[in-house]
Structures are given as C-alpha cells and as structure tokens.
Amino acid sequence: MKLRLIKPNEDKQDPLFAKGAAQQLVNIYNEYYSKIGFTPPWAAYLIVMDGEAAGTCSFGGAPEGGQVEISYWTFKDFEGQGIASLACEALISIAKGEMPGITVVAKTAPEHNASTRILEKNGFVFSEVVQDDEIGDAWLWVLRK
C-alpha cells in the first residue's frame, strides 16, 4: 500500500483517477480544500494498491488545540482486504511523526461496524456522542496515548 497526496485541482486525466469513485475524489477534495485549506501533511491521500486507486484517507484539516481528526474510505472492490486498517495506521504515523503529543480522533456512525472494529484494533477507544455535519449523532473515538 502506498499513500499519494491528493493536491488541489488534480488532473482528472491522471490514470489513478480514471475510475468512477476515484474520479469523484477530484471534485470532493477540491471543494473540501476550499473550505479547510490545503496544508500538507494535514490533507487527503489516495490509497494506491498495485498501481490502482483502492480508497482514500485524510485528516480533517490542520490540528486545532492539539487534536486532529482522521477518516478513511475503501472503494467497494477493495473492501475486506485490511486496506482501511493500514490507512488508519499510516495516518496515525504521519500525525505522531509531525506532532508527537497530538491527540488523534475519528468519528463513526453510532453503531458497531467495520470502521469501529478498525479503530479499536488501532488503539482507539469510544469517548462520547458528538454532532457531525455529515453523520448527525456520531461516536467520537480517541487514540489512547
């Protein structure tokens, strides 16, 4: 697995963005960056497996108050292969490498599912129910120190 930084205004002709879900990412992240800014490494990454786009993972923007949020998404054809778990590990590594004392958090739908298992496997613990613009009621997960 390799992570490739998704930059603003990516070339839609790039072979990595040629397929449906990956093509949507270009538009999604252009809008996303216009809201939160583009501040690497606190940005979005394309997950590449064997030269093909397998999903995406990202930070919810630059850290605020010593905290940063992560998220990940595996494309349908690649689900169940451990890719999201590897992406979660990679984002934690990036965050801790940049700011060793940072608190890493994630949000999920308020139910036990594949994402909650990934977070638990990577050392996160449930913290509380919070509001999220996309999810509504969401479970907040915090990486144990």
C-alpha positions in Angstrom: 0.0 0.0 0.0 1.2 3.5 -0.8 -0.4 6.9 0.0 -0.3 9.6 -2.6 -1.1 13.2 -1.5 -4.3 14.5 -3.3 -3.5 18.1 -4.3 -6.0 20.8 -5.2 -7.1 20.7 -8.8 -5.7 17.2 -9.5 -5.6 16.3 -13.2 -8.7 14.2 -13.9 -6.8 12.6 -16.8 -4.3 11.0 -14.3 -4.7 7.2 -14.7 -5.1 6.9 -10.9 -8.2 9.0 -11.1 -9.7 7.3 -14.2 -12.3 5.1 -12.5 -15.6 6.2 -11.0 -15.0 6.5 -7.3 -11.5 7.9 -7.8 -12.8 10.4 -10.3 -15.3 11.7 -7.7 -12.4 12.4 -5.3 -11.1 15.2 -7.5 -14.3 17.1 -7.1 -14.8 16.2 -3.5 -11.4 17.3 -2.4 -11.4 20.5 -4.5 -14.5 21.5 -2.5 -13.0 20.2 0.7 -9.8 22.1 0.4 -11.6 25.3 -0.4 -13.3 25.0 3.0 -10.4 23.8 5.2 -7.4 24.8 3.2 -4.6 22.7 1.8 -1.9 22.3 4.5 0.2 19.1 3.9 0.6 16.8 5.6 -2.8 17.5 7.1 -4.6 16.7 3.8 -6.1 13.9 1.9 -4.3 10.9 0.4 -5.2 8.4 -2.3 -4.6 4.8 -1.2 -2.8 3.0 -4.0 -2.6 -0.8 -4.2 -0.6 -2.4 -7.1 -0.8 0.9 -9.1 -4.6 1.2 -8.7 -6.7 3.6 -6.5 -8.1 1.5 -3.7 -9.6 4.3 -1.5 -8.8 7.4 0.3 -7.8 8.6 3.8 -7.5 12.1 5.2 -7.1 14.4 8.0 -10.0 16.8 8.9 -7.7 19.7 8.4 -4.7 21.0 10.3 -4.7 20.2 14.0 -6.6 22.5 16.3 -6.0 22.6 20.1 -3.5 19.7 19.8 -6.1 17.4 18.1 -6.6 16.1 14.6 -9.3 14.0 13.1 -8.8 11.2 10.7 -11.0 9.3 8.2 -10.7 6.6 5.6 -12.8 5.1 2.8 -12.1 1.9 0.9 -13.5 1.5 -2.6 -16.1 -1.3 -2.9 -13.8 -3.6 -5.0 -11.1 -3.4 -2.2 -13.2 -3.9 0.9 -12.3 -6.6 3.3 -8.6 -6.6 2.5 -7.4 -4.7 5.5 -6.7 -1.5 3.5 -8.7 0.8 5.7 -6.8 -0.5 8.8 -3.4 0.1 7.1 -4.6 3.6 6.1 -5.6 4.3 9.7 -2.2 3.2 10.9 -0.5 5.4 8.2 -2.4 8.5 9.3 -1.6 7.9 12.9 2.1 7.5 12.0 2.0 10.8 10.0 0.3 12.7 12.8 2.6 11.3 15.5 5.6 12.0 13.3 4.7 15.6 12.8 3.4 16.3 16.4 4.4 13.6 18.9 1.9 14.7 21.6 -1.1 15.1 19.3 -4.5 13.6 20.1 -5.8 11.7 17.1 -9.6 11.3 16.9 -12.2 9.8 14.5 -15.9 9.8 14.2 -18.2 6.9 13.1 -21.9 6.3 12.7 -23.3 5.5 16.2 -23.2 1.7 15.7 -20.7 -1.1 15.8 -19.4 -1.7 12.3 -16.3 -2.4 10.3 -15.0 1.2 11.0 -15.4 0.8 14.7 -13.5 -2.5 14.6 -10.7 -0.8 12.7 -10.4 2.0 15.2 -10.5 -0.4 18.2 -7.8 -2.6 16.5 -5.6 0.5 16.1 -5.9 1.6 19.8 -8.9 4.0 19.7 -11.5 4.0 22.5 -15.0 5.3 22.4 -15.3 8.7 24.0 -18.7 10.2 23.6 -21.6 11.0 21.2 -21.0 14.2 19.3 -22.6 16.1 16.4 -21.1 15.7 12.9 -22.2 17.7 9.9 -22.5 14.6 7.7 -23.4 11.9 10.2 -25.6 13.8 12.7 -25.2 11.9 16.0 -21.7 10.3 15.8 -19.5 8.3 18.1 -16.2 10.1 18.8 -13.1 7.8 19.1 -9.8 8.9 20.7 -6.5 7.2 20.2 -5.1 6.0 23.5 -1.8 7.8 24.4 
